[in-house]
Every structure is written in C-alpha cells, then in structure tokens.
Amino acid sequence: MTPAARTAASKFLSFVLRHHPEAIGLALDPHGWASVDELLARAGEHGRPLSRAELVELVGTSPKHRFAMSEDGTRIRASQGHSVDVDLGYAPAVPPARLFHGTVASALPAIRAEGLRRMERHHVHLSADEATARGVGARRGTPVILEIDAAAMQRDGHAFFVSANGVWLTEEVPSRYVSVAPGDPG
C-alpha cells in the first residue's frame, strides 16, 4: 500500500468507525466494534476496496494506533474520537500530573474563556508529551502547546481515561487548569 493509499484508507476508516458507519451501511455494537468481514464487504460496495491484509497492515503500522482489532481478528473499532454514541469501556485511570493539548493561537481566546470542550466528540483528547501535542496542533497551523494541570483536575473530581493508543480522555478541561506551556507563544 502506498503512503497516499494508506492515508486515504485511514481517513476513510476514521470517517466510518468514528462518525458515520451508516454511510456504508455498517453497524457498530455498543462498544464501537464492527465486523471486519462486514467492513471489508461494505467498503468494497462503496468504492473503497480494501483487503484483509491491507486492513491488518494499516492497523498494525499506524503510528497513532487509531484503530484496534480484536484478538481473534474478527472485529475492529476506532480507539477514540467518536462522535457516534459508543461506550469504549475504558476504566478510569490516574493521569500524569501534567498533560498537554496542541492547538493554534486563534483558539486561545475561547479556551481561556471556556476551557477545552469535547465539541462533537465524547471526550477532550490530551497527550502525555509535548511532542505529540505539537503534532496535533500543527495540523491546523503553527501550534501552541497547552499544559493541563491533570493532578489538580483529578483531585477536584474530574475523571480521566486512557485509550488503547495512549490518548488521555476527559469530559472537559475547565480554563482554570489550562496554561500555555513555557516557551510557547500565547
């Protein structure tokens, strides 16, 4: 699979497994899992042919580990980022004292006023390291890295979860827990 084909397939899978399974007539179970056989058949019927080997390669080599397959290889789901109603079954976890979020300068006034909100997703996504947050923020322009006082949030009763691919998840991040990382503009 070429890099361009891999990117296109990953975007298609994100669209279907996170947001619009109905677009190809796919059914997700309550935990976000779909049948691999059904996914491959529906994708092919909708002009997105993908072999099982290509799907396994895509899941196994994705640097962001956006997707997970069941141990028996019969089911697949997105690891996080859903806008459809699913329960990923992640247990509450103790976060590192500091987490990070990548954004752009134009978003800072709203974040300072309202904090980080989940928007159309189930959770706010946070990173355990600045480099990952920088990569996320860079998708929309010059990144600004926000530092989240996760220890204080947890002490104050906010729940955290960690996805299968290491992304930290929480319902919201009120502005009092957010600061611009040292050395970043903002």
Residue, then its C-alpha position, 0 to 999 in steps of 0.5 A: m500500500t502506498p503512503a497516499a493509499r494508506t492515508a486515504a484508507s485511514k481517513f476513510l476508516s476514521f470517517v466510518l468507525r468514528h462518525h458515520p458507519e451508516a454511510i456504508g451501511l455498517a453497524l457498530d455494537p455498543h462498544g464501537w466494534a464492527s465486523v471486519d468481514e462486514l467492513l471489508a464487504r461494505a467498503g468494497e460496495h462503496g468504492r473503497p476496496l480494501s483487503r484483509a491484509e491491507l486492513v491488518e497492515l494499516v492497523g498494525t503500522s499506524p503510528k497513532h494506533r487509531f484503530a484496534m482489532s480484536e484478538d481473534g481478528t474478527r472485529i475492529r473499532a476506532s480507539q477514540g474520537h467518536s462522535v457516534d454514541v459508543d461506550l469504549g469501556y475504558a476504566p478510569a485511570v490516574p493521569p500524569a500530573r501534567l498533560f498537554h493539548g496542541t492547538v493554534a493561537s486563534a483558539l486561545p481566546a475561547i479556551r481561556a474563556e471556556g476551557l477545552r470542550r469535547m465539541e462533537r466528540h465524547h471526550v477532550h483528547l490530551s497527550a502525555d508529551e509535548a511532542t505529540a501535542r505539537g503534532v496535533g496542533a500543527r495540523r491546523g497551523t503553527p501550534v501552541i502547546l497547552e499544559i493541563d494541570a491533570a493532578a489538580m483536575q483529578r483531585d477536584g473530581h474530574a475523571f480521566f481515561v486512557s485509550a488503547n493508543g495512549v490518548w488521555l480522555t476527559e469530559e472537559v478541561p475547565s480554563r482554570y487548569v489550562s496554561v500555555a506551556p513555557g516557551d510557547p507563544g500565547 
